[in-house]
């Protein structure tokens, strides 16, 4: 039996090119330039913990009615289908 010779792989040489920017600010995800600017503006406000919590609480209070309407509509459709299919 003849053995096949393994192909020689070329040796990797680092030429210093950058394929992707690995700065810390860009690692968190694929954010557009505008999104990063908005984030930097919020960071530059230097809000205290109490102010940030109030901001999160207000945003959740704004989102909650729409979320509850979605849950109620889904539940209503589920109940209607449940009793019709019985």
HTML snippet that shows the backbone in 3Dmol.js (N, CA, C, O; Angstrom):
<script src="https://3Dmol.org/build/3Dmol-min.js"></script>
<div id="view" style="width:600px;height:400px;position:relative"></div>
<script>
const pdb = `
ATOM      1  N   UNK A   1       0.832  -1.173   0.000  1.00  0.00           N
ATOM      2  CA  UNK A   1       0.000   0.000   0.000  1.00  0.00           C
ATOM      3  C   UNK A   1       0.882   1.244   0.000  1.00  0.00           C
ATOM      4  O   UNK A   1       1.903   1.321   0.684  1.00  0.00           O
ATOM      5  N   UNK A   2       0.451   2.191  -0.781  1.00  0.00           N
ATOM      6  CA  UNK A   2       1.187   3.445  -0.818  1.00  0.00           C
ATOM      7  C   UNK A   2       0.508   4.443   0.109  1.00  0.00           C
ATOM      8  O   UNK A   2      -0.718   4.548   0.132  1.00  0.00           O
ATOM      9  N   UNK A   3       1.291   5.154   0.852  1.00  0.00           N
ATOM     10  CA  UNK A   3       0.744   6.204   1.725  1.00  0.00           C
ATOM     11  C   UNK A   3       0.714   7.520   0.966  1.00  0.00           C
ATOM     12  O   UNK A   3       1.634   7.869   0.226  1.00  0.00           O
ATOM     13  N   UNK A   4      -0.380   8.232   1.181  1.00  0.00           N
ATOM     14  CA  UNK A   4      -0.481   9.540   0.542  1.00  0.00           C
ATOM     15  C   UNK A   4       0.322  10.537   1.373  1.00  0.00           C
ATOM     16  O   UNK A   4       0.302  10.505   2.603  1.00  0.00           O
ATOM     17  N   UNK A   5       1.003  11.389   0.696  1.00  0.00           N
ATOM     18  CA  UNK A   5       1.762  12.417   1.400  1.00  0.00           C
ATOM     19  C   UNK A   5       0.816  13.542   1.800  1.00  0.00           C
ATOM     20  O   UNK A   5      -0.075  13.929   1.044  1.00  0.00           O
ATOM     21  N   UNK A   6       1.029  14.050   2.988  1.00  0.00           N
ATOM     22  CA  UNK A   6       0.205  15.152   3.464  1.00  0.00           C
ATOM     23  C   UNK A   6       0.633  16.431   2.755  1.00  0.00           C
ATOM     24  O   UNK A   6       1.817  16.672   2.522  1.00  0.00           O
ATOM     25  N   UNK A   7      -0.355  17.232   2.424  1.00  0.00           N
ATOM     26  CA  UNK A   7      -0.062  18.507   1.787  1.00  0.00           C
ATOM     27  C   UNK A   7       0.509  19.463   2.825  1.00  0.00           C
ATOM     28  O   UNK A   7       0.023  19.526   3.954  1.00  0.00           O
ATOM     29  N   UNK A   8       1.489  20.168   2.459  1.00  0.00           N
ATOM     30  CA  UNK A   8       2.094  21.151   3.347  1.00  0.00           C
ATOM     31  C   UNK A   8       1.250  22.420   3.329  1.00  0.00           C
ATOM     32  O   UNK A   8       0.957  22.976   2.270  1.00  0.00           O
ATOM     33  N   UNK A   9       0.869  22.864   4.522  1.00  0.00           N
ATOM     34  CA  UNK A   9       0.114  24.105   4.630  1.00  0.00           C
ATOM     35  C   UNK A   9       1.118  25.255   4.671  1.00  0.00           C
ATOM     36  O   UNK A   9       2.174  25.151   5.294  1.00  0.00           O
ATOM     37  N   UNK A  10       0.773  26.349   3.999  1.00  0.00           N
ATOM     38  CA  UNK A  10       1.695  27.489   4.062  1.00  0.00           C
ATOM     39  C   UNK A  10       1.706  28.077   5.469  1.00  0.00           C
ATOM     40  O   UNK A  10       0.679  28.104   6.147  1.00  0.00           O
ATOM     41  N   UNK A  11       2.854  28.539   5.896  1.00  0.00           N
ATOM     42  CA  UNK A  11       2.997  29.111   7.236  1.00  0.00           C
ATOM     43  C   UNK A  11       2.337  30.477   7.276  1.00  0.00           C
ATOM     44  O   UNK A  11       2.533  31.290   6.373  1.00  0.00           O
ATOM     45  N   UNK A  12       1.546  30.736   8.329  1.00  0.00           N
ATOM     46  CA  UNK A  12       0.842  32.000   8.477  1.00  0.00           C
ATOM     47  C   UNK A  12       1.818  33.088   8.903  1.00  0.00           C
ATOM     48  O   UNK A  12       2.587  32.919   9.849  1.00  0.00           O
ATOM     49  N   UNK A  13       1.771  34.200   8.189  1.00  0.00           N
ATOM     50  CA  UNK A  13       2.608  35.347   8.521  1.00  0.00           C
ATOM     51  C   UNK A  13       1.681  36.535   8.736  1.00  0.00           C
ATOM     52  O   UNK A  13       0.911  36.899   7.847  1.00  0.00           O
ATOM     53  N   UNK A  14       1.756  37.143   9.931  1.00  0.00           N
ATOM     54  CA  UNK A  14       0.927  38.296  10.260  1.00  0.00           C
ATOM     55  C   UNK A  14       1.490  39.525   9.560  1.00  0.00           C
ATOM     56  O   UNK A  14       2.633  39.918   9.795  1.00  0.00           O
ATOM     57  N   UNK A  15       0.671  40.128   8.695  1.00  0.00           N
ATOM     58  CA  UNK A  15       1.146  41.309   7.973  1.00  0.00           C
ATOM     59  C   UNK A  15       0.653  42.608   8.587  1.00  0.00           C
ATOM     60  O   UNK A  15       0.920  43.684   8.051  1.00  0.00           O
ATOM     61  N   UNK A  16      -0.072  42.526   9.715  1.00  0.00           N
ATOM     62  CA  UNK A  16      -0.477  43.720  10.448  1.00  0.00           C
ATOM     63  C   UNK A  16      -1.773  44.348   9.977  1.00  0.00           C
ATOM     64  O   UNK A  16      -2.151  45.400  10.494  1.00  0.00           O
ATOM     65  N   UNK A  17      -2.463  43.762   9.033  1.00  0.00           N
ATOM     66  CA  UNK A  17      -3.727  44.333   8.574  1.00  0.00           C
ATOM     67  C   UNK A  17      -4.806  44.148   9.633  1.00  0.00           C
ATOM     68  O   UNK A  17      -4.806  43.168  10.378  1.00  0.00           O
ATOM     69  N   UNK A  18      -5.727  45.110   9.686  1.00  0.00           N
ATOM     70  CA  UNK A  18      -6.852  45.031  10.602  1.00  0.00           C
ATOM     71  C   UNK A  18      -8.103  44.684   9.816  1.00  0.00           C
ATOM     72  O   UNK A  18      -8.480  45.399   8.888  1.00  0.00           O
ATOM     73  N   UNK A  19      -8.739  43.595  10.186  1.00  0.00           N
ATOM     74  CA  UNK A  19      -9.957  43.171   9.510  1.00  0.00           C
ATOM     75  C   UNK A  19     -11.175  43.821  10.161  1.00  0.00           C
ATOM     76  O   UNK A  19     -12.084  44.271   9.463  1.00  0.00           O
ATOM     77  N   UNK A  20     -11.199  43.872  11.480  1.00  0.00           N
ATOM     78  CA  UNK A  20     -12.324  44.461  12.216  1.00  0.00           C
ATOM     79  C   UNK A  20     -11.775  45.328  13.331  1.00  0.00           C
ATOM     80  O   UNK A  20     -10.765  44.997  13.951  1.00  0.00           O
ATOM     81  N   UNK A  21     -12.450  46.444  13.582  1.00  0.00           N
ATOM     82  CA  UNK A  21     -12.059  47.341  14.652  1.00  0.00           C
ATOM     83  C   UNK A  21     -12.442  46.712  15.982  1.00  0.00           C
ATOM     84  O   UNK A  21     -13.618  46.423  16.202  1.00  0.00           O
ATOM     85  N   UNK A  22     -11.483  46.492  16.874  1.00  0.00           N
ATOM     86  CA  UNK A  22     -11.743  45.820  18.141  1.00  0.00           C
ATOM     87  C   UNK A  22     -11.647  46.779  19.328  1.00  0.00           C
ATOM     88  O   UNK A  22     -11.296  46.367  20.433  1.00  0.00           O
ATOM     89  N   UNK A  23     -11.958  48.050  19.100  1.00  0.00           N
ATOM     90  CA  UNK A  23     -11.988  48.999  20.205  1.00  0.00           C
ATOM     91  C   UNK A  23     -13.115  48.625  21.154  1.00  0.00           C
ATOM     92  O   UNK A  23     -14.127  48.066  20.731  1.00  0.00           O
ATOM     93  N   UNK A  24     -12.945  48.929  22.426  1.00  0.00           N
ATOM     94  CA  UNK A  24     -13.937  48.555  23.442  1.00  0.00           C
ATOM     95  C   UNK A  24     -15.310  49.133  23.125  1.00  0.00           C
ATOM     96  O   UNK A  24     -16.319  48.457  23.328  1.00  0.00           O
ATOM     97  N   UNK A  25     -15.372  50.364  22.632  1.00  0.00           N
ATOM     98  CA  UNK A  25     -16.662  51.000  22.379  1.00  0.00           C
ATOM     99  C   UNK A  25     -17.447  50.270  21.297  1.00  0.00           C
ATOM    100  O   UNK A  25     -18.678  50.307  21.297  1.00  0.00           O
ATOM    101  N   UNK A  26     -16.760  49.613  20.384  1.00  0.00           N
ATOM    102  CA  UNK A  26     -17.437  48.958  19.265  1.00  0.00           C
ATOM    103  C   UNK A  26     -17.698  47.484  19.510  1.00  0.00           C
ATOM    104  O   UNK A  26     -18.352  46.847  18.685  1.00  0.00           O
ATOM    105  N   UNK A  27     -17.221  46.917  20.595  1.00  0.00           N
ATOM    106  CA  UNK A  27     -17.389  45.495  20.854  1.00  0.00           C
ATOM    107  C   UNK A  27     -18.827  45.160  21.249  1.00  0.00           C
ATOM    108  O   UNK A  27     -19.280  44.045  20.993  1.00  0.00           O
ATOM    109  N   UNK A  28     -19.550  46.085  21.859  1.00  0.00           N
ATOM    110  CA  UNK A  28     -20.859  45.789  22.426  1.00  0.00           C
ATOM    111  C   UNK A  28     -21.911  45.432  21.390  1.00  0.00           C
ATOM    112  O   UNK A  28     -22.984  44.960  21.768  1.00  0.00           O
ATOM    113  N   UNK A  29     -21.663  45.628  20.132  1.00  0.00           N
ATOM    114  CA  UNK A  29     -22.640  45.252  19.118  1.00  0.00           C
ATOM    115  C   UNK A  29     -22.468  46.077  17.869  1.00  0.00           C
ATOM    116  O   UNK A  29     -21.548  46.886  17.748  1.00  0.00           O
ATOM    117  N   UNK A  30     -23.364  45.855  16.956  1.00  0.00           N
ATOM    118  CA  UNK A  30     -23.302  46.575  15.689  1.00  0.00           C
ATOM    119  C   UNK A  30     -24.183  47.800  15.786  1.00  0.00           C
ATOM    120  O   UNK A  30     -25.329  47.789  15.334  1.00  0.00           O
ATOM    121  N   UNK A  31     -23.656  48.845  16.368  1.00  0.00           N
ATOM    122  CA  UNK A  31     -24.409  50.083  16.521  1.00  0.00           C
ATOM    123  C   UNK A  31     -23.996  51.051  15.426  1.00  0.00           C
ATOM    124  O   UNK A  31     -22.826  51.124  15.050  1.00  0.00           O
ATOM    125  N   UNK A  32     -24.964  51.786  14.925  1.00  0.00           N
ATOM    126  CA  UNK A  32     -24.648  52.786  13.920  1.00  0.00           C
ATOM    127  C   UNK A  32     -23.966  53.970  14.600  1.00  0.00           C
ATOM    128  O   UNK A  32     -23.929  54.069  15.826  1.00  0.00           O
ATOM    129  N   UNK A  33     -23.437  54.845  13.789  1.00  0.00           N
ATOM    130  CA  UNK A  33     -22.737  56.011  14.322  1.00  0.00           C
ATOM    131  C   UNK A  33     -23.695  56.890  15.138  1.00  0.00           C
ATOM    132  O   UNK A  33     -23.312  57.445  16.168  1.00  0.00           O
ATOM    133  N   UNK A  34     -24.936  57.008  14.669  1.00  0.00           N
ATOM    134  CA  UNK A  34     -25.925  57.838  15.376  1.00  0.00           C
ATOM    135  C   UNK A  34     -26.259  57.233  16.748  1.00  0.00           C
ATOM    136  O   UNK A  34     -26.381  57.953  17.739  1.00  0.00           O
ATOM    137  N   UNK A  35     -26.406  55.904  16.790  1.00  0.00           N
ATOM    138  CA  UNK A  35     -26.703  55.244  18.061  1.00  0.00           C
ATOM    139  C   UNK A  35     -25.563  55.437  19.052  1.00  0.00           C
ATOM    140  O   UNK A  35     -25.796  55.679  20.236  1.00  0.00           O
ATOM    141  N   UNK A  36     -24.330  55.330  18.563  1.00  0.00           N
ATOM    142  CA  UNK A  36     -23.182  55.532  19.453  1.00  0.00           C
ATOM    143  C   UNK A  36     -23.124  56.960  19.966  1.00  0.00           C
ATOM    144  O   UNK A  36     -22.767  57.191  21.121  1.00  0.00           O
ATOM    145  N   UNK A  37     -23.478  57.933  19.107  1.00  0.00           N
ATOM    146  CA  UNK A  37     -23.481  59.329  19.545  1.00  0.00           C
ATOM    147  C   UNK A  37     -24.541  59.563  20.622  1.00  0.00           C
ATOM    148  O   UNK A  37     -24.283  60.254  21.607  1.00  0.00           O
ATOM    149  N   UNK A  38     -25.740  58.985  20.434  1.00  0.00           N
ATOM    150  CA  UNK A  38     -26.789  59.113  21.448  1.00  0.00           C
ATOM    151  C   UNK A  38     -26.347  58.495  22.769  1.00  0.00           C
ATOM    152  O   UNK A  38     -26.584  59.054  23.839  1.00  0.00           O
ATOM    153  N   UNK A  39     -25.699  57.332  22.680  1.00  0.00           N
ATOM    154  CA  UNK A  39     -25.218  56.659  23.884  1.00  0.00           C
ATOM    155  C   UNK A  39     -24.168  57.512  24.601  1.00  0.00           C
ATOM    156  O   UNK A  39     -24.172  57.606  25.829  1.00  0.00           O
ATOM    157  N   UNK A  40     -23.285  58.121  23.845  1.00  0.00           N
ATOM    158  CA  UNK A  40     -22.257  58.977  24.442  1.00  0.00           C
ATOM    159  C   UNK A  40     -22.885  60.223  25.074  1.00  0.00           C
ATOM    160  O   UNK A  40     -22.421  60.695  26.112  1.00  0.00           O
ATOM    161  N   UNK A  41     -23.942  60.755  24.446  1.00  0.00           N
ATOM    162  CA  UNK A  41     -24.636  61.909  25.030  1.00  0.00           C
ATOM    163  C   UNK A  41     -25.260  61.542  26.372  1.00  0.00           C
ATOM    164  O   UNK A  41     -25.173  62.310  27.330  1.00  0.00           O
ATOM    165  N   UNK A  42     -25.894  60.357  26.442  1.00  0.00           N
ATOM    166  CA  UNK A  42     -26.485  59.914  27.704  1.00  0.00           C
ATOM    167  C   UNK A  42     -25.412  59.686  28.759  1.00  0.00           C
ATOM    168  O   UNK A  42     -25.602  60.016  29.930  1.00  0.00           O
ATOM    169  N   UNK A  43     -24.285  59.121  28.341  1.00  0.00           N
ATOM    170  CA  UNK A  43     -23.197  58.872  29.277  1.00  0.00           C
ATOM    171  C   UNK A  43     -22.602  60.186  29.797  1.00  0.00           C
ATOM    172  O   UNK A  43     -22.174  60.270  30.948  1.00  0.00           O
ATOM    173  N   UNK A  44     -22.581  61.202  28.939  1.00  0.00           N
ATOM    174  CA  UNK A  44     -21.992  62.479  29.341  1.00  0.00           C
ATOM    175  C   UNK A  44     -22.888  63.250  30.315  1.00  0.00           C
ATOM    176  O   UNK A  44     -22.435  64.215  30.930  1.00  0.00           O
ATOM    177  N   UNK A  45     -24.159  62.835  30.464  1.00  0.00           N
ATOM    178  CA  UNK A  45     -25.056  63.513  31.412  1.00  0.00           C
ATOM    179  C   UNK A  45     -24.667  63.250  32.863  1.00  0.00           C
ATOM    180  O   UNK A  45     -25.026  64.020  33.753  1.00  0.00           O
ATOM    181  N   UNK A  46     -23.935  62.166  33.102  1.00  0.00           N
ATOM    182  CA  UNK A  46     -23.507  61.786  34.453  1.00  0.00           C
ATOM    183  C   UNK A  46     -24.677  61.705  35.431  1.00  0.00           C
ATOM    184  O   UNK A  46     -24.692  62.374  36.465  1.00  0.00           O
ATOM    185  N   UNK A  47     -25.649  60.877  35.084  1.00  0.00           N
ATOM    186  CA  UNK A  47     -26.815  60.699  35.938  1.00  0.00           C
ATOM    187  C   UNK A  47     -26.456  59.857  37.155  1.00  0.00           C
ATOM    188  O   UNK A  47     -25.639  58.941  37.070  1.00  0.00           O
ATOM    189  N   UNK A  48     -27.069  60.174  38.278  1.00  0.00           N
ATOM    190  CA  UNK A  48     -26.858  59.378  39.478  1.00  0.00           C
ATOM    191  C   UNK A  48     -27.684  58.101  39.379  1.00  0.00           C
ATOM    192  O   UNK A  48     -28.515  57.960  38.482  1.00  0.00           O
ATOM    193  N   UNK A  49     -27.452  57.170  40.303  1.00  0.00           N
ATOM    194  CA  UNK A  49     -28.216  55.921  40.297  1.00  0.00           C
ATOM    195  C   UNK A  49     -29.707  56.196  40.450  1.00  0.00           C
ATOM    196  O   UNK A  49     -30.538  55.572  39.791  1.00  0.00           O
ATOM    197  N   UNK A  50     -30.024  57.122  41.312  1.00  0.00           N
ATOM    198  CA  UNK A  50     -31.427  57.451  41.568  1.00  0.00           C
ATOM    199  C   UNK A  50     -32.088  58.010  40.301  1.00  0.00           C
ATOM    200  O   UNK A  50     -33.227  57.664  39.986  1.00  0.00           O
ATOM    201  N   UNK A  51     -31.375  58.865  39.586  1.00  0.00           N
ATOM    202  CA  UNK A  51     -31.920  59.448  38.367  1.00  0.00           C
ATOM    203  C   UNK A  51     -32.067  58.394  37.262  1.00  0.00           C
ATOM    204  O   UNK A  51     -33.049  58.397  36.519  1.00  0.00           O
ATOM    205  N   UNK A  52     -31.084  57.496  37.162  1.00  0.00           N
ATOM    206  CA  UNK A  52     -31.181  56.424  36.166  1.00  0.00           C
ATOM    207  C   UNK A  52     -32.357  55.509  36.458  1.00  0.00           C
ATOM    208  O   UNK A  52     -33.084  55.115  35.546  1.00  0.00           O
ATOM    209  N   UNK A  53     -32.546  55.170  37.735  1.00  0.00           N
ATOM    210  CA  UNK A  53     -33.684  54.325  38.109  1.00  0.00           C
ATOM    211  C   UNK A  53     -35.003  55.004  37.776  1.00  0.00           C
ATOM    212  O   UNK A  53     -35.934  54.358  37.295  1.00  0.00           O
ATOM    213  N   UNK A  54     -35.083  56.304  38.030  1.00  0.00           N
ATOM    214  CA  UNK A  54     -36.298  57.049  37.707  1.00  0.00           C
ATOM    215  C   UNK A  54     -36.530  57.054  36.193  1.00  0.00           C
ATOM    216  O   UNK A  54     -37.669  56.970  35.734  1.00  0.00           O
ATOM    217  N   UNK A  55     -35.454  57.152  35.432  1.00  0.00           N
ATOM    218  CA  UNK A  55     -35.563  57.125  33.972  1.00  0.00           C
ATOM    219  C   UNK A  55     -36.052  55.766  33.486  1.00  0.00           C
ATOM    220  O   UNK A  55     -36.931  55.697  32.626  1.00  0.00           O
ATOM    221  N   UNK A  56     -35.491  54.682  34.028  1.00  0.00           N
ATOM    222  CA  UNK A  56     -35.933  53.339  33.660  1.00  0.00           C
ATOM    223  C   UNK A  56     -37.378  53.101  34.076  1.00  0.00           C
ATOM    224  O   UNK A  56     -38.156  52.506  33.330  1.00  0.00           O
ATOM    225  N   UNK A  57     -37.729  53.563  35.253  1.00  0.00           N
ATOM    226  CA  UNK A  57     -39.094  53.384  35.757  1.00  0.00           C
ATOM    227  C   UNK A  57     -40.098  54.116  34.861  1.00  0.00           C
ATOM    228  O   UNK A  57     -41.162  53.581  34.552  1.00  0.00           O
ATOM    229  N   UNK A  58     -39.759  55.329  34.450  1.00  0.00           N
ATOM    230  CA  UNK A  58     -40.651  56.096  33.578  1.00  0.00           C
ATOM    231  C   UNK A  58     -40.787  55.429  32.212  1.00  0.00           C
ATOM    232  O   UNK A  58     -41.877  55.402  31.641  1.00  0.00           O
ATOM    233  N   UNK A  59     -39.693  54.894  31.691  1.00  0.00           N
ATOM    234  CA  UNK A  59     -39.776  54.238  30.384  1.00  0.00           C
ATOM    235  C   UNK A  59     -40.604  52.960  30.472  1.00  0.00           C
ATOM    236  O   UNK A  59     -41.358  52.650  29.550  1.00  0.00           O
ATOM    237  N   UNK A  60     -40.474  52.217  31.567  1.00  0.00           N
ATOM    238  CA  UNK A  60     -41.290  51.011  31.736  1.00  0.00           C
ATOM    239  C   UNK A  60     -42.758  51.366  31.928  1.00  0.00           C
ATOM    240  O   UNK A  60     -43.634  50.656  31.433  1.00  0.00           O
ATOM    241  N   UNK A  61     -43.038  52.448  32.635  1.00  0.00           N
ATOM    242  CA  UNK A  61     -44.422  52.881  32.820  1.00  0.00           C
ATOM    243  C   UNK A  61     -45.031  53.295  31.478  1.00  0.00           C
ATOM    244  O   UNK A  61     -46.235  53.148  31.267  1.00  0.00           O
ATOM    245  N   UNK A  62     -44.205  53.807  30.586  1.00  0.00           N
ATOM    246  CA  UNK A  62     -44.681  54.182  29.257  1.00  0.00           C
ATOM    247  C   UNK A  62     -44.942  52.940  28.399  1.00  0.00           C
ATOM    248  O   UNK A  62     -45.867  52.927  27.587  1.00  0.00           O
ATOM    249  N   UNK A  63     -44.133  51.908  28.580  1.00  0.00           N
ATOM    250  CA  UNK A  63     -44.221  50.693  27.775  1.00  0.00           C
ATOM    251  C   UNK A  63     -45.285  49.727  28.299  1.00  0.00           C
ATOM    252  O   UNK A  63     -45.859  48.963  27.523  1.00  0.00           O
ATOM    253  N   UNK A  64     -45.548  49.753  29.586  1.00  0.00           N
ATOM    254  CA  UNK A  64     -46.424  48.776  30.228  1.00  0.00           C
ATOM    255  C   UNK A  64     -47.841  48.722  29.648  1.00  0.00           C
ATOM    256  O   UNK A  64     -48.323  47.616  29.402  1.00  0.00           O
ATOM    257  N   UNK A  65     -48.543  49.839  29.411  1.00  0.00           N
ATOM    258  CA  UNK A  65     -49.909  49.725  28.864  1.00  0.00           C
ATOM    259  C   UNK A  65     -49.966  49.016  27.511  1.00  0.00           C
ATOM    260  O   UNK A  65     -50.874  48.217  27.279  1.00  0.00           O
ATOM    261  N   UNK A  66     -49.031  49.287  26.627  1.00  0.00           N
ATOM    262  CA  UNK A  66     -49.013  48.623  25.326  1.00  0.00           C
ATOM    263  C   UNK A  66     -48.749  47.128  25.501  1.00  0.00           C
ATOM    264  O   UNK A  66     -49.365  46.305  24.823  1.00  0.00           O
ATOM    265  N   UNK A  67     -47.847  46.781  26.395  1.00  0.00           N
ATOM    266  CA  UNK A  67     -47.534  45.378  26.656  1.00  0.00           C
ATOM    267  C   UNK A  67     -48.746  44.653  27.230  1.00  0.00           C
ATOM    268  O   UNK A  67     -49.046  43.531  26.823  1.00  0.00           O
ATOM    269  N   UNK A  68     -49.442  45.280  28.169  1.00  0.00           N
ATOM    270  CA  UNK A  68     -50.627  44.665  28.766  1.00  0.00           C
ATOM    271  C   UNK A  68     -51.749  44.501  27.739  1.00  0.00           C
ATOM    272  O   UNK A  68     -52.483  43.513  27.780  1.00  0.00           O
ATOM    273  N   UNK A  69     -51.887  45.455  26.825  1.00  0.00           N
ATOM    274  CA  UNK A  69     -52.887  45.315  25.756  1.00  0.00           C
ATOM    275  C   UNK A  69     -52.548  44.128  24.863  1.00  0.00           C
ATOM    276  O   UNK A  69     -53.440  43.383  24.456  1.00  0.00           O
ATOM    277  N   UNK A  70     -51.288  43.950  24.560  1.00  0.00           N
ATOM    278  CA  UNK A  70     -50.855  42.812  23.746  1.00  0.00           C
ATOM    279  C   UNK A  70     -51.157  41.496  24.459  1.00  0.00           C
ATOM    280  O   UNK A  70     -51.675  40.566  23.841  1.00  0.00           O
ATOM    281  N   UNK A  71     -50.843  41.410  25.741  1.00  0.00           N
ATOM    282  CA  UNK A  71     -51.094  40.190  26.512  1.00  0.00           C
ATOM    283  C   UNK A  71     -52.599  39.913  26.608  1.00  0.00           C
ATOM    284  O   UNK A  71     -53.032  38.767  26.485  1.00  0.00           O
ATOM    285  N   UNK A  72     -53.392  40.969  26.829  1.00  0.00           N
ATOM    286  CA  UNK A  72     -54.841  40.803  26.929  1.00  0.00           C
ATOM    287  C   UNK A  72     -55.425  40.331  25.596  1.00  0.00           C
ATOM    288  O   UNK A  72     -56.285  39.450  25.578  1.00  0.00           O
ATOM    289  N   UNK A  73     -54.974  40.900  24.494  1.00  0.00           N
ATOM    290  CA  UNK A  73     -55.479  40.491  23.177  1.00  0.00           C
ATOM    291  C   UNK A  73     -55.102  39.041  22.888  1.00  0.00           C
ATOM    292  O   UNK A  73     -55.927  38.278  22.385  1.00  0.00           O
ATOM    293  N   UNK A  74     -53.877  38.658  23.196  1.00  0.00           N
ATOM    294  CA  UNK A  74     -53.439  37.285  22.987  1.00  0.00           C
ATOM    295  C   UNK A  74     -54.265  36.326  23.836  1.00  0.00           C
ATOM    296  O   UNK A  74     -54.677  35.268  23.360  1.00  0.00           O
ATOM    297  N   UNK A  75     -54.507  36.696  25.094  1.00  0.00           N
ATOM    298  CA  UNK A  75     -55.300  35.838  25.992  1.00  0.00           C
ATOM    299  C   UNK A  75     -56.735  35.717  25.505  1.00  0.00           C
ATOM    300  O   UNK A  75     -57.321  34.636  25.546  1.00  0.00           O
ATOM    301  N   UNK A  76     -57.291  36.811  25.050  1.00  0.00           N
ATOM    302  CA  UNK A  76     -58.665  36.792  24.547  1.00  0.00           C
ATOM    303  C   UNK A  76     -58.785  35.880  23.320  1.00  0.00           C
ATOM    304  O   UNK A  76     -59.719  35.084  23.223  1.00  0.00           O
ATOM    305  N   UNK A  77     -57.853  35.999  22.403  1.00  0.00           N
ATOM    306  CA  UNK A  77     -57.865  35.143  21.211  1.00  0.00           C
ATOM    307  C   UNK A  77     -57.691  33.689  21.616  1.00  0.00           C
ATOM    308  O   UNK A  77     -58.368  32.812  21.079  1.00  0.00           O
ATOM    309  N   UNK A  78     -56.805  33.426  22.541  1.00  0.00           N
ATOM    310  CA  UNK A  78     -56.587  32.061  23.015  1.00  0.00           C
ATOM    311  C   UNK A  78     -57.859  31.482  23.625  1.00  0.00           C
ATOM    312  O   UNK A  78     -58.229  30.345  23.332  1.00  0.00           O
ATOM    313  N   UNK A  79     -58.532  32.265  24.478  1.00  0.00           N
ATOM    314  CA  UNK A  79     -59.765  31.789  25.114  1.00  0.00           C
ATOM    315  C   UNK A  79     -60.878  31.557  24.100  1.00  0.00           C
ATOM    316  O   UNK A  79     -61.599  30.562  24.186  1.00  0.00           O
ATOM    317  N   UNK A  80     -61.022  32.460  23.148  1.00  0.00           N
ATOM    318  CA  UNK A  80     -62.055  32.295  22.121  1.00  0.00           C
ATOM    319  C   UNK A  80     -61.797  31.030  21.326  1.00  0.00           C
ATOM    320  O   UNK A  80     -62.716  30.244  21.097  1.00  0.00           O
ATOM    321  N   UNK A  81     -60.557  30.822  20.901  1.00  0.00           N
ATOM    322  CA  UNK A  81     -60.231  29.612  20.140  1.00  0.00           C
ATOM    323  C   UNK A  81     -60.395  28.356  20.989  1.00  0.00           C
ATOM    324  O   UNK A  81     -60.814  27.315  20.483  1.00  0.00           O
ATOM    325  N   UNK A  82     -60.070  28.445  22.258  1.00  0.00           N
ATOM    326  CA  UNK A  82     -60.196  27.296  23.147  1.00  0.00           C
ATOM    327  C   UNK A  82     -61.646  26.847  23.268  1.00  0.00           C
ATOM    328  O   UNK A  82     -61.945  25.655  23.187  1.00  0.00           O
ATOM    329  N   UNK A  83     -62.563  27.826  23.467  1.00  0.00           N
ATOM    330  CA  UNK A  83     -63.961  27.466  23.658  1.00  0.00           C
ATOM    331  C   UNK A  83     -64.655  27.125  22.338  1.00  0.00           C
ATOM    332  O   UNK A  83     -65.631  26.374  22.338  1.00  0.00           O
ATOM    333  N   UNK A  84     -64.183  27.651  21.237  1.00  0.00           N
ATOM    334  CA  UNK A  84     -64.768  27.293  19.942  1.00  0.00           C
ATOM    335  C   UNK A  84     -64.343  25.914  19.478  1.00  0.00           C
ATOM    336  O   UNK A  84     -65.099  25.239  18.779  1.00  0.00           O
ATOM    337  N   UNK A  85     -63.162  25.488  19.845  1.00  0.00           N
ATOM    338  CA  UNK A  85     -62.648  24.193  19.391  1.00  0.00           C
ATOM    339  C   UNK A  85     -63.083  23.030  20.300  1.00  0.00           C
ATOM    340  O   UNK A  85     -62.815  21.870  19.988  1.00  0.00           O
ATOM    341  N   UNK A  86     -63.729  23.326  21.385  1.00  0.00           N
ATOM    342  CA  UNK A  86     -64.175  22.286  22.317  1.00  0.00           C
ATOM    343  C   UNK A  86     -65.171  21.393  21.747  1.00  0.00           C
ATOM    344  O   UNK A  86     -65.633  20.473  22.421  1.00  0.00           O
TER     345      UNK A  86
END
`;
const viewer = $3Dmol.createViewer("view");
viewer.addModel(pdb, "pdb");
viewer.setStyle({}, {cartoon: {color: "spectrum"}});
viewer.zoomTo();
viewer.render();
</script>
